Amino acid sequence: MTKGSNHPFKLFLAIFLPFVLFFTIDRPLAGIVCLILQITLIGWIPAALWALYSLSQYETDEKIEASRRKTKK
């Protein structure tokens, strides 16, 4: 299964449940901080933007790691 197959689901999480996304990308401390931010309706938008940015960074890191594994073989 490719990483891209979860992309629409992770985008959904980043927008509607930002704190859950952090747990799916192995950043539990950020998930807790995001939950605290998300509790307020005003903080929901920054939490969603933070989650979208973190998802983008995570996917970039995954691509770099996959590229490194291919060059080592």
N, CA, C and O atoms as a GROMACS GRO file, in nm:
protein
  292
    1MET      N    1   0.084  -0.118   0.000
    1MET     CA    2   0.000   0.000   0.000
    1MET      C    3   0.088   0.124   0.000
    1MET      O    4   0.184   0.133   0.077
    2THR      N    5   0.056   0.217  -0.083
    2THR     CA    6   0.136   0.338  -0.092
    2THR      C    7   0.088   0.441   0.009
    2THR      O    8  -0.026   0.438   0.056
    3LYS      N    9   0.179   0.532   0.042
    3LYS     CA   10   0.145   0.636   0.138
    3LYS      C   11   0.038   0.729   0.083
    3LYS      O   12  -0.043   0.783   0.159
    4GLY      N   13   0.036   0.748  -0.047
    4GLY     CA   14  -0.059   0.839  -0.108
    4GLY      C   15  -0.205   0.795  -0.097
    4GLY      O   16  -0.295   0.877  -0.111
    5SER      N   17  -0.228   0.666  -0.072
    5SER     CA   18  -0.366   0.619  -0.064
    5SER      C   19  -0.437   0.672   0.060
    5SER      O   20  -0.560   0.674   0.063
    6ASN      N   21  -0.364   0.714   0.161
    6ASN     CA   22  -0.424   0.770   0.281
    6ASN      C   23  -0.436   0.922   0.274
    6ASN      O   24  -0.486   0.985   0.367
    7HIS      N   25  -0.390   0.980   0.165
    7HIS     CA   26  -0.384   1.126   0.156
    7HIS      C   27  -0.518   1.195   0.175
    7HIS      O   28  -0.525   1.289   0.254
    8PRO      N   29  -0.626   1.156   0.108
    8PRO     CA   30  -0.754   1.226   0.129
    8PRO      C   31  -0.804   1.214   0.273
    8PRO      O   32  -0.859   1.309   0.328
    9PHE      N   33  -0.783   1.098   0.333
    9PHE     CA   34  -0.826   1.078   0.472
    9PHE      C   35  -0.745   1.168   0.566
    9PHE      O   36  -0.800   1.227   0.658
   10LYS      N   37  -0.616   1.177   0.542
   10LYS     CA   38  -0.532   1.261   0.628
   10LYS      C   39  -0.565   1.409   0.609
   10LYS      O   40  -0.558   1.486   0.704
   11LEU      N   41  -0.601   1.449   0.488
   11LEU     CA   42  -0.645   1.587   0.467
   11LEU      C   43  -0.773   1.615   0.544
   11LEU      O   44  -0.789   1.722   0.604
   12PHE      N   45  -0.864   1.519   0.543
   12PHE     CA   46  -0.988   1.532   0.620
   12PHE      C   47  -0.957   1.548   0.768
   12PHE      O   48  -1.013   1.635   0.835
   13LEU      N   49  -0.867   1.465   0.820
   13LEU     CA   50  -0.829   1.476   0.960
   13LEU      C   51  -0.765   1.611   0.991
   13LEU      O   52  -0.795   1.671   1.094
   14ALA      N   53  -0.679   1.658   0.902
   14ALA     CA   54  -0.609   1.784   0.926
   14ALA      C   55  -0.707   1.900   0.936
   14ALA      O   56  -0.683   1.994   1.012
   15ILE      N   57  -0.815   1.895   0.862
   15ILE     CA   58  -0.911   2.006   0.864
   15ILE      C   59  -1.012   1.993   0.977
   15ILE      O   60  -1.039   2.091   1.047
   16PHE      N   61  -1.068   1.875   0.996
   16PHE     CA   62  -1.177   1.859   1.091
   16PHE      C   63  -1.134   1.808   1.229
   16PHE      O   64  -1.198   1.842   1.328
   17LEU      N   65  -1.029   1.730   1.237
   17LEU     CA   66  -0.977   1.680   1.364
   17LEU      C   67  -0.824   1.693   1.365
   17LEU      O   68  -0.753   1.592   1.362
   18PRO      N   69  -0.775   1.816   1.370
   18PRO     CA   70  -0.631   1.837   1.356
   18PRO      C   71  -0.546   1.761   1.458
   18PRO      O   72  -0.439   1.711   1.424
   19PHE      N   73  -0.593   1.751   1.582
   19PHE     CA   74  -0.512   1.685   1.683
   19PHE      C   75  -0.493   1.536   1.654
   19PHE      O   76  -0.390   1.480   1.688
   20VAL      N   77  -0.591   1.473   1.591
   20VAL     CA   78  -0.581   1.330   1.558
   20VAL      C   79  -0.473   1.308   1.452
   20VAL      O   80  -0.402   1.207   1.455
   21LEU      N   81  -0.460   1.402   1.360
   21LEU     CA   82  -0.359   1.388   1.256
   21LEU      C   83  -0.220   1.374   1.316
   21LEU      O   84  -0.139   1.293   1.269
   22PHE      N   85  -0.191   1.453   1.419
   22PHE     CA   86  -0.058   1.446   1.480
   22PHE      C   87  -0.029   1.309   1.538
   22PHE      O   88   0.085   1.263   1.536
   23PHE      N   89  -0.130   1.243   1.590
   23PHE     CA   90  -0.109   1.108   1.642
   23PHE      C   91  -0.083   1.009   1.529
   23PHE      O   92  -0.010   0.912   1.548
   24THR      N   93  -0.142   1.033   1.411
   24THR     CA   94  -0.121   0.942   1.298
   24THR      C   95   0.017   0.960   1.234
   24THR      O   96   0.066   0.870   1.166
   25ILE      N   97   0.080   1.076   1.255
   25ILE     CA   98   0.213   1.098   1.197
   25ILE      C   99   0.321   1.093   1.306
   25ILE      O  100   0.429   1.149   1.290
   26ASP      N  101   0.290   1.025   1.415
   26ASP     CA  102   0.386   0.998   1.523
   26ASP      C  103   0.439   1.124   1.590
   26ASP      O  104   0.558   1.136   1.616
   27ARG      N  105   0.349   1.217   1.618
   27ARG     CA  106   0.385   1.339   1.692
   27ARG      C  107   0.283   1.360   1.803
   27ARG      O  108   0.204   1.455   1.797
   28PRO      N  109   0.284   1.272   1.906
   28PRO     CA  110   0.180   1.280   2.009
   28PRO      C  111   0.184   1.407   2.094
   28PRO      O  112   0.079   1.457   2.134
   29LEU      N  113   0.302   1.461   2.122
   29LEU     CA  114   0.309   1.583   2.202
   29LEU      C  115   0.246   1.699   2.125
   29LEU      O  116   0.173   1.779   2.184
   30ALA      N  117   0.273   1.709   1.997
   30ALA     CA  118   0.211   1.812   1.914
   30ALA      C  119   0.059   1.791   1.910
   30ALA      O  120  -0.017   1.887   1.904
   31GLY      N  121   0.016   1.666   1.911
   31GLY     CA  122  -0.127   1.636   1.912
   31GLY      C  123  -0.196   1.687   2.038
   31GLY      O  124  -0.308   1.738   2.032
   32ILE      N  125  -0.130   1.673   2.151
   32ILE     CA  126  -0.186   1.722   2.276
   32ILE      C  127  -0.194   1.874   2.276
   32ILE      O  128  -0.294   1.932   2.316
   33VAL      N  129  -0.086   1.939   2.231
   33VAL     CA  130  -0.086   2.086   2.223
   33VAL      C  131  -0.193   2.133   2.125
   33VAL      O  132  -0.263   2.231   2.151
   34CYS      N  133  -0.207   2.064   2.014
   34CYS     CA  134  -0.308   2.100   1.913
   34CYS      C  135  -0.449   2.082   1.971
   34CYS      O  136  -0.537   2.162   1.943
   35LEU      N  137  -0.471   1.979   2.049
   35LEU     CA  138  -0.601   1.958   2.111
   35LEU      C  139  -0.636   2.074   2.203
   35LEU      O  140  -0.749   2.121   2.204
   36ILE      N  141  -0.539   2.118   2.281
   36ILE     CA  142  -0.562   2.232   2.369
   36ILE      C  143  -0.597   2.356   2.287
   36ILE      O  144  -0.687   2.432   2.324
   37LEU      N  145  -0.527   2.376   2.178
   37LEU     CA  146  -0.555   2.489   2.090
   37LEU      C  147  -0.692   2.474   2.023
   37LEU      O  148  -0.764   2.572   2.006
   38GLN      N  149  -0.725   2.353   1.986
   38GLN     CA  150  -0.848   2.326   1.912
   38GLN      C  151  -0.972   2.336   2.000
   38GLN      O  152  -1.082   2.354   1.947
   39ILE      N  153  -0.959   2.326   2.128
   39ILE     CA  154  -1.074   2.331   2.218
   39ILE      C  155  -1.152   2.462   2.200
   39ILE      O  156  -1.274   2.464   2.210
   40THR      N  157  -1.079   2.570   2.175
   40THR     CA  158  -1.147   2.697   2.150
   40THR      C  159  -1.180   2.705   2.002
   40THR      O  160  -1.102   2.660   1.918
   41LEU      N  161  -1.293   2.762   1.969
   41LEU     CA  162  -1.330   2.774   1.828
   41LEU      C  163  -1.237   2.869   1.754
   41LEU      O  164  -1.210   2.851   1.635
   42ILE      N  165  -1.186   2.970   1.823
   42ILE     CA  166  -1.092   3.063   1.761
   42ILE      C  167  -0.962   2.990   1.726
   42ILE      O  168  -0.900   3.020   1.624
   43GLY      N  169  -0.921   2.896   1.809
   43GLY     CA  170  -0.798   2.822   1.786
   43GLY      C  171  -0.810   2.712   1.683
   43GLY      O  172  -0.709   2.654   1.642
   44TRP      N  173  -0.932   2.682   1.639
   44TRP     CA  174  -0.951   2.573   1.544
   44TRP      C  175  -0.882   2.601   1.411
   44TRP      O  176  -0.819   2.512   1.355
   45ILE      N  177  -0.894   2.722   1.361
   45ILE     CA  178  -0.832   2.756   1.232
   45ILE      C  179  -0.680   2.747   1.239
   45ILE      O  180  -0.620   2.685   1.151
   46PRO      N  181  -0.614   2.807   1.339
   46PRO     CA  182  -0.469   2.789   1.348
   46PRO      C  183  -0.429   2.642   1.366
   46PRO      O  184  -0.327   2.599   1.312
   47ALA      N  185  -0.508   2.566   1.440
   47ALA     CA  186  -0.478   2.423   1.459
   47ALA      C  187  -0.487   2.348   1.327
   47ALA      O  188  -0.403   2.263   1.298
   48ALA      N  189  -0.588   2.379   1.247
   48ALA     CA  190  -0.603   2.313   1.117
   48ALA      C  191  -0.489   2.352   1.023
   48ALA      O  192  -0.436   2.268   0.951
   49LEU      N  193  -0.452   2.479   1.023
   49LEU     CA  194  -0.341   2.523   0.938
   49LEU      C  195  -0.210   2.458   0.981
   49LEU      O  196  -0.130   2.417   0.897
   50TRP      N  197  -0.189   2.448   1.111
   50TRP     CA  198  -0.069   2.384   1.165
   50TRP      C  199  -0.067   2.236   1.124
   50TRP      O  200   0.037   2.183   1.086
   51ALA      N  201  -0.181   2.171   1.132
   51ALA     CA  202  -0.190   2.030   1.093
   51ALA      C  203  -0.164   2.011   0.944
   51ALA      O  204  -0.094   1.917   0.905
   52LEU      N  205  -0.218   2.099   0.861
   52LEU     CA  206  -0.193   2.090   0.717
   52LEU      C  207  -0.045   2.110   0.686
   52LEU      O  208   0.012   2.038   0.603
   53TYR      N  209   0.017   2.206   0.751
   53TYR     CA  210   0.160   2.230   0.731
   53TYR      C  211   0.242   2.109   0.777
   53TYR      O  212   0.335   2.067   0.708
   54SER      N  213   0.207   2.054   0.892
   54SER     CA  214   0.281   1.938   0.944
   54SER      C  215   0.263   1.816   0.855
   54SER      O  216   0.357   1.739   0.836
   55LEU      N  217   0.144   1.799   0.799
   55LEU     CA  218   0.120   1.688   0.706
   55LEU      C  219   0.207   1.704   0.582
   55LEU      O  220   0.264   1.607   0.533
   56SER      N  221   0.217   1.825   0.533
   56SER     CA  222   0.302   1.852   0.417
   56SER      C  223   0.448   1.819   0.447
   56SER      O  224   0.516   1.756   0.366
   57GLN      N  225   0.496   1.860   0.562
   57GLN     CA  226   0.634   1.832   0.602
   57GLN      C  227   0.656   1.682   0.620
   57GLN      O  228   0.760   1.630   0.580
   58TYR      N  229   0.560   1.614   0.680
   58TYR     CA  230   0.571   1.470   0.702
   58TYR      C  231   0.580   1.396   0.569
   58TYR      O  232   0.663   1.306   0.554
   59GLU      N  233   0.496   1.434   0.473
   59GLU     CA  234   0.498   1.368   0.343
   59GLU      C  235   0.630   1.395   0.270
   59GLU      O  236   0.682   1.306   0.202
   60THR      N  237   0.683   1.515   0.284
   60THR     CA  238   0.812   1.547   0.223
   60THR      C  239   0.922   1.463   0.286
   60THR      O  240   1.008   1.410   0.215
   61ASP      N  241   0.921   1.451   0.418
   61ASP     CA  242   1.020   1.369   0.487
   61ASP      C  243   1.012   1.223   0.444
   61ASP      O  244   1.114   1.156   0.429
   62GLU      N  245   0.889   1.173   0.425
   62GLU     CA  246   0.870   1.035   0.381
   62GLU      C  247   0.928   1.015   0.240
   62GLU      O  248   0.989   0.912   0.212
   63LYS      N  249   0.908   1.111   0.152
   63LYS     CA  250   0.962   1.100   0.016
   63LYS      C  251   1.114   1.103   0.017
   63LYS      O  252   1.178   1.027  -0.057
   64ILE      N  253   1.172   1.188   0.099
   64ILE     CA  254   1.318   1.194   0.110
   64ILE      C  255   1.373   1.062   0.163
   64ILE      O  256   1.472   1.012   0.112
   65GLU      N  257   1.309   1.007   0.264
   65GLU     CA  258   1.354   0.879   0.321
   65GLU      C  259   1.342   0.767   0.219
   65GLU      O  260   1.430   0.682   0.210
   66ALA      N  261   1.233   0.765   0.142
   66ALA     CA  262   1.217   0.662   0.039
   66ALA      C  263   1.324   0.676  -0.068
   66ALA      O  264   1.375   0.576  -0.119
   67SER      N  265   1.358   0.797  -0.101
   67SER     CA  266   1.464   0.821  -0.200
   67SER      C  267   1.599   0.773  -0.148
   67SER      O  268   1.677   0.715  -0.223
   68ARG      N  269   1.626   0.796  -0.023
   68ARG     CA  270   1.752   0.750   0.038
   68ARG      C  271   1.760   0.598   0.040
   68ARG      O  272   1.866   0.540   0.016
   69ARG      N  273   1.647   0.534   0.069
   69ARG     CA  274   1.647   0.386   0.072
   69ARG      C  275   1.673   0.331  -0.067
   69ARG      O  276   1.742   0.229  -0.081
   70LYS      N  277   1.619   0.396  -0.170
   70LYS     CA  278   1.640   0.348  -0.308
   70LYS      C  279   1.786   0.364  -0.350
   70LYS      O  280   1.839   0.278  -0.421
   71THR      N  281   1.851   0.472  -0.308
   71THR     CA  282   1.990   0.494  -0.349
   71THR      C  283   2.086   0.403  -0.275
   71THR      O  284   2.195   0.376  -0.325
   72LYS      N  285   2.050   0.355  -0.158
   72LYS     CA  286   2.138   0.264  -0.082
   72LYS      C  287   2.135   0.123  -0.138
   72LYS      O  288   2.229   0.047  -0.114
   73LYS      N  289   2.030   0.088  -0.211
   73LYS     CA  290   2.020  -0.049  -0.265
   73LYS      C  291   2.107  -0.070  -0.384
   73LYS      O  292   2.109  -0.180  -0.440
   0.00000   0.00000   0.00000
